[in-house]
Each structure stands twice: as structure tokens, then as C-alpha cells.
Amino acid sequence: MRRSWLVACGAALVLGAPAVAHAARCELVGPRRSLAPADSSWRALYDSGQPFADFLAAAKARREGWLRLADSARVSDALVARATAVGGPWHLLVVAIDACGDSMNSVPYLARLAALVPGLELRIVLPKDGRAVQEAHKSLDGRNATPTIMLLDADGRDRGCIVELPRPLRMWAHSVRGSVTADSLHAGIRAFYAANRGEAIVTEAVEMLEAARANRMLCDRGS
């Protein structure tokens, strides 16, 4: 994580493997700063991406899971109201691939949010096309990861990011990676997704929108 950002957690994250015992609310706090110049390359990449429906139709790997979650994904009225209050337009540029379980467990919920919120749109690009996004926003342990979600404003400026995992899961996985077996890590991740049902990823996306409106940037990333 870049040292210019402070990660403040309201409570310790205790995630038992494979069960989730408690999920803390962690918030990234960054100083207000002037906006970067508009970036036509990010907007052009976004414009080249697929709407979620097209990505879903083409998905082959994990197809049953993608279809199930696309059909069952729900977003609370409260989160829709908060996102709507931000105004727009905003664009979620998502680097994802159908074979990625983390993408499968997050992107359908973000797509549902975008479908419900006026002024919020989502497009998906594959890693081969979105490598620059991944290079700019690496996982906390320094990898190019999927999904990588970049928030763009109307002028194509980078206004926030979510990398690989929703925040509570991301903080836990980063804290235990290397100290638990891969099987335990993956079991904990699967249990979180099953219990959380997209609430954490949508909440973080809404917080990212609210921060961008206030000229702050929520982007928990490595280098």
C-alpha cells in the first residue's frame, strides 16, 4: 500500500478459515487534492469495453456461477439511494476475466448497482487490454489482479479504485497471506463471499463514489 494513504479500521478483522467470524469496517482516508488532468486514454479504454450483459453472454469459464450470481445479485435500497445522491456521470472501468472467481463474486453486484443508479455505468475489459489499469492499481502484495475496478469521472480522470477483493476480505487476506495454507486462504475467501452476498463490494463502491464527489480518492493499492 502506498504510504501516502492511511488505512483506519474501526475494528480488528477476525476472519476464521473457513468461516467468517467478523468483518471490520475499514476506511481509507486521503487528503483533499486537486484533480489530475483529464486522461483520454482511460476513457478510450472504457469506451472499448463490454457492457456486463455482453460479457456475461460470452462467458465460458465458471459460466453457471456467473449466470447464477447475475440473476440473484441484489443491492439494498439504501445503497442505491446513496449512490444516486452522488449524481453523475461516473464510469466503472472493470478489468475482469470469466475464469476469475473473485471477478465472478463481485462484478455482478457492481453491474446491478450500475443498472439501478442513474449516471453510473460499467464496462469490462479483459486483462490483455486492461494491463495499464492493473499496473497502475496493483494488489496490496504487488500483483496485477482481477478484478481491478477503476472509477472514472466524465473527463476520464482516475478517481478511485478497488483491487481484487472487497475491503474486509482484502485486509484479512493481505494480513494472513503467507502465514496460512493456500487451502485455508481460499476456504476463508469462499466463506466470505457466500455469507456477504456482495454487500461489501457494493458498499465500498458507493463509498468510493461519495469520496470522489468530495474530491477525495479511495484507492487501496500496492506498488
Secondary structure as GFF3:
##gff-version 3
##sequence-region A 1 223
A	DSSP	beta_strand	6	9	.	.	.	ID=ss1
A	DSSP	beta_strand	26	29	.	.	.	ID=ss2
A	DSSP	alpha_helix	40	48	.	.	.	ID=ss3
A	DSSP	alpha_helix	52	58	.	.	.	ID=ss4
A	DSSP	alpha_helix	63	72	.	.	.	ID=ss5
A	DSSP	alpha_helix	77	86	.	.	.	ID=ss6
A	DSSP	beta_strand	90	95	.	.	.	ID=ss7
A	DSSP	alpha_helix	101	116	.	.	.	ID=ss8
A	DSSP	beta_strand	120	125	.	.	.	ID=ss9
A	DSSP	alpha_helix	127	136	.	.	.	ID=ss10
A	DSSP	beta_strand	148	153	.	.	.	ID=ss11
A	DSSP	beta_strand	158	163	.	.	.	ID=ss12
A	DSSP	alpha_helix	167	176	.	.	.	ID=ss13
A	DSSP	alpha_helix	182	196	.	.	.	ID=ss14
A	DSSP	alpha_helix	199	213	.	.	.	ID=ss15
A	DSSP	beta_strand	218	219	.	.	.	ID=ss16
###
